[in-house]
Amino acid sequence: MYRSTKVTNEQDADDIRIVTEHQLLLESVFGKAATKTFGEAVASYVESGGSDRFLRPITEVFGKFRLRDIKQNDLNAAAAKLYPTAQPETRNRQCYTPFIAVWNHAVKNGWAEVRLWQRPRKPKGTNVVRIRSARSGQAPVDYERAAKFVSFMSPAPAMVLTALFYTGLRPIEAFALEAADVDVAKRWLVVRKSKTGEPRGVPLHSFLCEWLGPLVERGGILFRGPRGEPYKEVQDGGGGLKTAINGARRRSGIKDVSPYTGRHSVSTQLVVNGVHPHIKDQLLGHAADSMSRHYTNVPQKPLIEAIDTLPVPASWRALPWVAAPLEWQSKLAEGTGKRTDLKKAGRVDTHALPRPRT
């Protein structure tokens, strides 16, 4: 093997050669599982489409560790060190879940052994009392309330939030959707890059089919902001929707809606509607076994029927942009996007929508 050490000092180069020869020897005898590091597994996981959210601090801890040397106690200690004051569910979401996702990717590639990692558990018993302020997005809202909130948004972000309330997608999944991923006629879309790193199919509610067509025909990124730019995710925030959400809260007086509220509302409403838990989990991407991934592009009738049980308030369907989404996409809700350049030119800004009636 011929490989540059990328150093100019002869002694450093020889040290690198010795280490490399040792790794190659281990690989030839025991396979790649003997030498692969967690950092290499993370790089491969992200390259294959996995989400890198929350992975940076974990990689700083385990990056140089060989996979075979990481034990349960090491993971527990890392979680406690990274999130010393966090609740078990927070440690689970921000440490254990991303770590295990990378580990399972390594297992699939033959770099690590199958292992059942233990996650933190919530305290048992009724004597454990936790008092904390409610946070928007952690609970569902009814669809009438959601419709009122969306009516106070500019059309472009309103389209994204509407899609979240009628698919259960995570915001980052909606932001990444491209026109080629959506088949309105078959009432199906494909999420190429999900939280788990695996693709999944999602049914389209009939309401979405009423207005998504023009966006699909346009091609490229499906959802775009008022200026035609793709939305971007912001760590621990609402991404490109944050400003639109805050503005709608101010204008509507509704404070308990955020991008993730759509996902929680879909899940809760499906339970209320009597949808089977297995179907609900498939809709939300919780049950993506290896067999179901083979049929990612195949529309499934039970899932389409289940998503259609979500209600559509008349006020939601009556929003003006529903009839002509491309024509309304660049317009703004009243009280947003003031244009000082128009004032200087002596012109009147007619770009804003009238305030919705309540």
TORZAVO-575572 format. One record per residue (C-alpha): residue number from 1; z, x, y; chain. Coordinates in Angstrom, 1 decimal, always signed. Layout:
N
- k,z,x,y,c
- NUM,Z,X,Y,A $
...
% end
This chain:
358
- k,z,x,y,c
- 1,+0.0,+0.0,+0.0,A $
- 2,-0.9,+1.3,+3.4,A $
- 3,+1.1,-0.1,+6.3,A $
- 4,+2.0,+1.2,+9.8,A $
- 5,+5.7,+1.6,+10.5,A $
- 6,+4.9,+1.1,+14.2,A $
- 7,+7.3,+3.9,+15.3,A $
- 8,+6.6,+7.4,+16.6,A $
- 9,+9.7,+9.2,+15.3,A $
- 10,+9.1,+10.8,+11.9,A $
- 11,+12.6,+10.3,+10.6,A $
- 12,+12.6,+6.6,+11.6,A $
- 13,+9.2,+6.2,+9.9,A $
- 14,+10.6,+7.8,+6.7,A $
- 15,+13.6,+5.5,+6.7,A $
- 16,+11.3,+2.4,+7.0,A $
- 17,+9.2,+3.8,+4.1,A $
- 18,+12.3,+4.1,+1.9,A $
- 19,+13.5,+0.6,+2.6,A $
- 20,+10.0,-0.8,+2.1,A $
- 21,+9.6,+1.0,-1.2,A $
- 22,+12.9,-0.4,-2.4,A $
- 23,+11.9,-4.0,-1.4,A $
- 24,+8.6,-3.6,-3.2,A $
- 25,+10.3,-2.4,-6.3,A $
- 26,+12.7,-5.3,-6.3,A $
- 27,+9.8,-7.7,-5.8,A $
- 28,+7.8,-6.2,-8.7,A $
- 29,+10.8,-6.5,-11.1,A $
- 30,+12.6,-9.7,-9.9,A $
- 31,+9.9,-11.5,-7.9,A $
- 32,+9.9,-12.4,-4.2,A $
- 33,+13.1,-14.4,-4.6,A $
- 34,+14.9,-11.1,-4.7,A $
- 35,+13.7,-10.0,-1.2,A $
- 36,+12.9,-13.0,+0.9,A $
- 37,+15.1,-13.4,+4.0,A $
- 38,+16.2,-16.7,+5.6,A $
- 39,+14.3,-15.6,+8.7,A $
- 40,+11.0,-15.2,+6.8,A $
- 41,+11.6,-18.7,+5.2,A $
- 42,+12.1,-20.2,+8.7,A $
- 43,+8.9,-18.7,+9.9,A $
- 44,+7.0,-20.1,+7.0,A $
- 45,+8.7,-23.5,+7.3,A $
- 46,+7.8,-23.8,+11.0,A $
- 47,+4.2,-22.6,+10.4,A $
- 48,+3.7,-25.2,+7.7,A $
- 49,+4.7,-28.0,+10.2,A $
- 50,+8.4,-28.2,+9.9,A $
- 51,+10.5,-28.9,+13.1,A $
- 52,+12.2,-25.9,+14.7,A $
- 53,+14.7,-28.0,+16.4,A $
- 54,+18.3,-26.6,+15.9,A $
- 55,+17.0,-23.7,+13.9,A $
- 56,+17.3,-21.0,+16.5,A $
- 57,+21.1,-20.6,+16.3,A $
- 58,+21.1,-20.8,+12.5,A $
- 59,+18.4,-18.1,+12.3,A $
- 60,+20.5,-15.9,+14.6,A $
- 61,+23.2,-16.1,+12.0,A $
- 62,+21.2,-15.9,+8.7,A $
- 63,+17.9,-14.4,+9.8,A $
- 64,+18.4,-11.1,+8.1,A $
- 65,+20.2,-12.4,+5.1,A $
- 66,+18.4,-12.5,+1.8,A $
- 67,+18.2,-16.0,+0.6,A $
- 68,+19.9,-15.2,-2.7,A $
- 69,+22.9,-13.8,-0.9,A $
- 70,+23.7,-17.0,+1.1,A $
- 71,+26.5,-19.1,-0.4,A $
- 72,+28.1,-22.4,+0.4,A $
- 73,+31.1,-20.7,+2.1,A $
- 74,+28.6,-18.8,+4.4,A $
- 75,+27.0,-22.0,+5.5,A $
- 76,+30.3,-23.7,+6.1,A $
- 77,+31.5,-20.7,+8.2,A $
- 78,+28.3,-20.7,+10.2,A $
- 79,+28.6,-24.4,+11.0,A $
- 80,+32.2,-24.0,+12.1,A $
- 81,+31.3,-21.0,+14.3,A $
- 82,+28.2,-22.6,+15.9,A $
- 83,+29.9,-26.1,+16.4,A $
- 84,+33.7,-25.5,+16.5,A $
- 85,+34.6,-28.8,+18.2,A $
- 86,+31.8,-31.0,+16.8,A $
- 87,+32.4,-34.0,+14.5,A $
- 88,+31.2,-33.8,+10.9,A $
- 89,+28.1,-35.9,+11.6,A $
- 90,+27.1,-33.5,+14.4,A $
- 91,+27.5,-30.4,+12.2,A $
- 92,+25.5,-32.2,+9.5,A $
- 93,+22.6,-33.1,+11.9,A $
- 94,+22.4,-29.8,+13.8,A $
- 95,+23.3,-27.2,+11.1,A $
- 96,+23.3,-28.4,+7.5,A $
- 97,+20.2,-30.6,+7.6,A $
- 98,+17.9,-28.0,+9.2,A $
- 99,+19.3,-25.3,+7.0,A $
- 100,+18.7,-27.3,+3.8,A $
- 101,+15.2,-28.3,+5.0,A $
- 102,+14.3,-24.5,+5.2,A $
- 103,+16.0,-23.9,+1.9,A $
- 104,+14.0,-26.6,+0.1,A $
- 105,+10.9,-25.1,+1.6,A $
- 106,+11.8,-21.8,+0.1,A $
- 107,+12.5,-23.4,-3.2,A $
- 108,+9.0,-24.9,-3.2,A $
- 109,+7.5,-21.5,-2.6,A $
- 110,+9.5,-19.9,-5.4,A $
- 111,+11.7,-17.8,-3.0,A $
- 112,+15.0,-19.4,-3.8,A $
- 113,+16.8,-21.3,-6.6,A $
- 114,+17.4,-25.1,-6.5,A $
- 115,+20.9,-25.6,-5.1,A $
- 116,+23.0,-28.6,-4.3,A $
- 117,+24.5,-27.8,-0.9,A $
- 118,+27.6,-29.7,+0.1,A $
- 119,+27.5,-31.4,+3.5,A $
- 120,+30.6,-32.2,+5.7,A $
- 121,+32.2,-35.6,+5.1,A $
- 122,+33.8,-38.0,+7.5,A $
- 123,+37.6,-38.4,+7.3,A $
- 124,+38.6,-41.1,+4.9,A $
- 125,+41.1,-43.9,+5.6,A $
- 126,+41.6,-46.4,+8.3,A $
- 127,+44.3,-44.4,+10.1,A $
- 128,+41.7,-42.1,+11.7,A $
- 129,+40.9,-43.3,+15.2,A $
- 130,+38.2,-41.7,+17.3,A $
- 131,+37.8,-42.8,+20.9,A $
- 132,+34.7,-41.7,+22.6,A $
- 133,+32.3,-43.0,+25.2,A $
- 134,+29.3,-44.9,+24.0,A $
- 135,+26.0,-43.1,+24.3,A $
- 136,+22.7,-44.8,+24.8,A $
- 137,+20.3,-44.6,+21.9,A $
- 138,+23.0,-44.6,+19.2,A $
- 139,+22.9,-48.4,+18.8,A $
- 140,+20.2,-51.1,+18.5,A $
- 141,+19.3,-53.7,+21.1,A $
- 142,+17.7,-57.0,+20.6,A $
- 143,+14.0,-57.3,+21.3,A $
- 144,+14.3,-59.6,+24.2,A $
- 145,+16.5,-57.0,+26.0,A $
- 146,+14.0,-54.3,+25.0,A $
- 147,+11.1,-56.3,+26.4,A $
- 148,+12.9,-56.7,+29.7,A $
- 149,+13.6,-53.0,+29.9,A $
- 150,+10.0,-52.1,+29.1,A $
- 151,+8.7,-54.5,+31.8,A $
- 152,+10.4,-52.2,+34.4,A $
- 153,+8.5,-49.1,+33.2,A $
- 154,+5.1,-47.8,+34.3,A $
- 155,+2.4,-48.6,+31.7,A $
- 156,+2.0,-45.1,+30.2,A $
- 157,+5.6,-44.6,+29.1,A $
- 158,+5.9,-48.3,+28.4,A $
- 159,+3.2,-47.9,+25.7,A $
- 160,+5.1,-45.1,+24.1,A $
- 161,+8.4,-47.0,+24.0,A $
- 162,+6.7,-50.1,+22.7,A $
- 163,+5.3,-48.0,+19.8,A $
- 164,+8.8,-46.7,+19.1,A $
- 165,+10.2,-50.2,+18.9,A $
- 166,+7.4,-51.3,+16.5,A $
- 167,+7.1,-48.3,+14.2,A $
- 168,+10.6,-46.7,+14.1,A $
- 169,+9.0,-43.3,+14.8,A $
- 170,+11.0,-40.5,+16.2,A $
- 171,+9.9,-39.7,+19.8,A $
- 172,+8.6,-36.2,+18.8,A $
- 173,+6.5,-37.9,+16.1,A $
- 174,+5.0,-40.3,+18.6,A $
- 175,+4.3,-37.5,+21.1,A $
- 176,+2.3,-35.6,+18.5,A $
- 177,+0.1,-38.5,+17.3,A $
- 178,-3.6,-38.0,+17.7,A $
- 179,-6.3,-40.7,+17.7,A $
- 180,-7.6,-39.4,+14.3,A $
- 181,-4.2,-40.2,+12.8,A $
- 182,-4.5,-43.9,+13.6,A $
- 183,-6.6,-46.5,+11.8,A $
- 184,-6.2,-49.8,+13.6,A $
- 185,-8.5,-51.7,+11.2,A $
- 186,-6.4,-50.7,+8.2,A $
- 187,-3.1,-51.0,+10.2,A $
- 188,-2.0,-47.6,+9.3,A $
- 189,-1.1,-44.2,+10.9,A $
- 190,-0.2,-40.8,+9.5,A $
- 191,+2.6,-38.6,+10.9,A $
- 192,+1.3,-35.1,+10.2,A $
- 193,+4.4,-33.3,+11.5,A $
- 194,+7.7,-35.0,+10.7,A $
- 195,+11.3,-33.9,+10.9,A $
- 196,+11.3,-32.9,+7.2,A $
- 197,+8.0,-31.0,+7.6,A $
- 198,+6.2,-33.4,+5.2,A $
- 199,+3.5,-35.9,+6.3,A $
- 200,+4.1,-39.6,+5.9,A $
- 201,+2.3,-42.9,+6.3,A $
- 202,+3.5,-45.6,+8.7,A $
- 203,+2.3,-49.2,+8.9,A $
- 204,+1.1,-50.7,+12.2,A $
- 205,+2.7,-53.9,+13.5,A $
- 206,+0.1,-56.5,+14.5,A $
- 207,+1.3,-56.3,+18.1,A $
- 208,+0.3,-52.6,+18.3,A $
- 209,-3.1,-53.4,+16.9,A $
- 210,-3.7,-55.7,+19.9,A $
- 211,-3.9,-52.8,+22.3,A $
- 212,-4.0,-49.4,+20.5,A $
- 213,-7.8,-49.7,+19.9,A $
- 214,-8.9,-48.3,+23.3,A $
- 215,-6.5,-45.4,+23.0,A $
- 216,-7.8,-44.5,+19.6,A $
- 217,-11.5,-44.7,+20.8,A $
- 218,-10.7,-42.3,+23.6,A $
- 219,-9.8,-39.6,+21.1,A $
- 220,-7.5,-36.7,+21.3,A $
- 221,-3.7,-37.1,+21.9,A $
- 222,-2.9,-40.8,+21.5,A $
- 223,-0.2,-41.2,+24.1,A $
- 224,-0.5,-39.6,+27.6,A $
- 225,+1.4,-39.8,+30.8,A $
- 226,+0.2,-41.4,+34.0,A $
- 227,-1.7,-38.2,+34.9,A $
- 228,-3.3,-38.0,+31.5,A $
- 229,-1.1,-35.2,+30.2,A $
- 230,+0.4,-35.2,+26.7,A $
- 231,+4.2,-35.8,+26.5,A $
- 232,+6.4,-33.0,+25.5,A $
- 233,+9.7,-32.9,+23.7,A $
- 234,+12.8,-31.5,+25.5,A $
- 235,+15.7,-30.2,+23.5,A $
- 236,+18.5,-32.8,+23.2,A $
- 237,+16.7,-35.0,+25.7,A $
- 238,+14.1,-37.7,+26.0,A $
- 239,+11.3,-35.3,+26.6,A $
- 240,+8.5,-36.6,+28.8,A $
- 241,+10.1,-40.1,+28.8,A $
- 242,+13.3,-39.0,+30.5,A $
- 243,+12.3,-39.6,+34.0,A $
- 244,+10.7,-43.0,+33.1,A $
- 245,+13.8,-44.1,+31.2,A $
- 246,+16.1,-43.2,+34.0,A $
- 247,+13.9,-45.1,+36.5,A $
- 248,+13.7,-48.2,+34.4,A $
- 249,+17.5,-48.1,+34.0,A $
- 250,+17.9,-48.0,+37.7,A $
- 251,+15.5,-50.8,+38.4,A $
- 252,+16.5,-53.1,+35.5,A $
- 253,+20.2,-52.5,+35.4,A $
- 254,+19.9,-52.0,+31.6,A $
- 255,+21.7,-48.8,+30.6,A $
- 256,+21.7,-48.9,+26.8,A $
- 257,+18.1,-48.1,+26.1,A $
- 258,+16.7,-44.6,+25.3,A $
- 259,+13.8,-43.3,+23.3,A $
- 260,+15.8,-43.3,+20.0,A $
- 261,+16.9,-46.9,+20.6,A $
- 262,+13.6,-48.1,+19.2,A $
- 263,+14.3,-46.4,+15.8,A $
- 264,+17.8,-47.8,+15.6,A $
- 265,+16.5,-51.3,+16.6,A $
- 266,+13.8,-51.2,+13.9,A $
- 267,+16.2,-50.2,+11.2,A $
- 268,+18.8,-52.9,+12.2,A $
- 269,+16.2,-55.7,+12.6,A $
- 270,+14.6,-55.0,+9.2,A $
- 271,+18.1,-55.4,+7.6,A $
- 272,+18.6,-58.6,+9.5,A $
- 273,+15.2,-59.8,+8.3,A $
- 274,+16.1,-59.2,+4.7,A $
- 275,+13.7,-56.3,+4.1,A $
- 276,+14.6,-54.4,+0.9,A $
- 277,+16.5,-51.1,+1.6,A $
- 278,+13.9,-49.1,-0.3,A $
- 279,+11.1,-50.5,+1.9,A $
- 280,+13.1,-50.0,+5.1,A $
- 281,+13.8,-46.3,+4.1,A $
- 282,+10.1,-45.7,+3.5,A $
- 283,+9.2,-47.2,+6.8,A $
- 284,+11.6,-44.9,+8.6,A $
- 285,+10.7,-41.8,+6.6,A $
- 286,+14.0,-41.6,+4.8,A $
- 287,+12.5,-41.9,+1.3,A $
- 288,+9.5,-39.6,+1.2,A $
- 289,+9.5,-38.4,-2.4,A $
- 290,+6.8,-36.2,-3.8,A $
- 291,+4.8,-39.1,-5.3,A $
- 292,+4.7,-41.2,-2.0,A $
- 293,+3.3,-38.2,-0.2,A $
- 294,+0.3,-38.3,-2.4,A $
- 295,-0.5,-41.7,-0.9,A $
- 296,+0.1,-40.8,+2.8,A $
- 297,-3.3,-42.1,+3.9,A $
- 298,-3.3,-45.2,+1.7,A $
- 299,-2.1,-48.4,+3.5,A $
- 300,+0.6,-50.2,+1.5,A $
- 301,+0.7,-53.9,+1.8,A $
- 302,+4.5,-54.3,+1.3,A $
- 303,+5.2,-51.9,+4.2,A $
- 304,+2.7,-53.7,+6.5,A $
- 305,+4.3,-57.1,+5.7,A $
- 306,+7.8,-55.7,+6.3,A $
- 307,+7.0,-54.2,+9.7,A $
- 308,+5.4,-57.5,+10.8,A $
- 309,+8.8,-59.2,+10.5,A $
- 310,+9.8,-57.5,+13.8,A $
- 311,+9.7,-60.1,+16.5,A $
- 312,+7.5,-60.0,+19.6,A $
- 313,+8.9,-61.7,+22.7,A $
- 314,+6.3,-63.6,+24.7,A $
- 315,+7.3,-61.6,+27.8,A $
- 316,+6.4,-58.3,+26.0,A $
- 317,+3.0,-59.5,+25.0,A $
- 318,+2.4,-60.9,+28.5,A $
- 319,+2.7,-57.4,+30.2,A $
- 320,-0.6,-56.7,+32.1,A $
- 321,-1.3,-53.4,+30.4,A $
- 322,-1.4,-55.0,+26.9,A $
- 323,-4.9,-56.5,+27.8,A $
- 324,-6.3,-53.3,+29.2,A $
- 325,-4.2,-50.2,+28.4,A $
- 326,-6.7,-47.5,+29.6,A $
- 327,-7.2,-49.3,+32.9,A $
- 328,-3.5,-49.5,+33.5,A $
- 329,-2.4,-46.2,+32.1,A $
- 330,-2.4,-44.3,+35.5,A $
- 331,-0.6,-47.0,+37.4,A $
- 332,+3.1,-46.7,+38.3,A $
- 333,+5.9,-49.1,+38.5,A $
- 334,+7.2,-50.1,+42.0,A $
- 335,+9.5,-47.5,+43.5,A $
- 336,+8.1,-44.5,+41.5,A $
- 337,+5.6,-41.8,+42.2,A $
- 338,+5.5,-41.9,+46.1,A $
- 339,+2.5,-40.1,+47.4,A $
- 340,+3.2,-38.2,+50.7,A $
- 341,-0.4,-36.9,+50.7,A $
- 342,-1.6,-40.5,+51.2,A $
- 343,+0.7,-41.0,+54.2,A $
- 344,-0.7,-37.9,+55.8,A $
- 345,-4.2,-39.1,+55.3,A $
- 346,-3.4,-42.4,+56.8,A $
- 347,-4.1,-44.3,+53.6,A $
- 348,-2.1,-47.0,+51.8,A $
- 349,-1.0,-46.3,+48.2,A $
- 350,-2.2,-49.2,+46.1,A $
- 351,-1.4,-47.3,+42.9,A $
- 352,+1.9,-49.0,+42.1,A $
- 353,+2.5,-52.0,+40.0,A $
- 354,+4.3,-55.0,+41.5,A $
- 355,+7.9,-55.4,+40.5,A $
- 356,+8.2,-57.4,+37.2,A $
- 357,+9.7,-60.8,+37.4,A $
- 358,+13.0,-61.4,+35.8,A $
% end
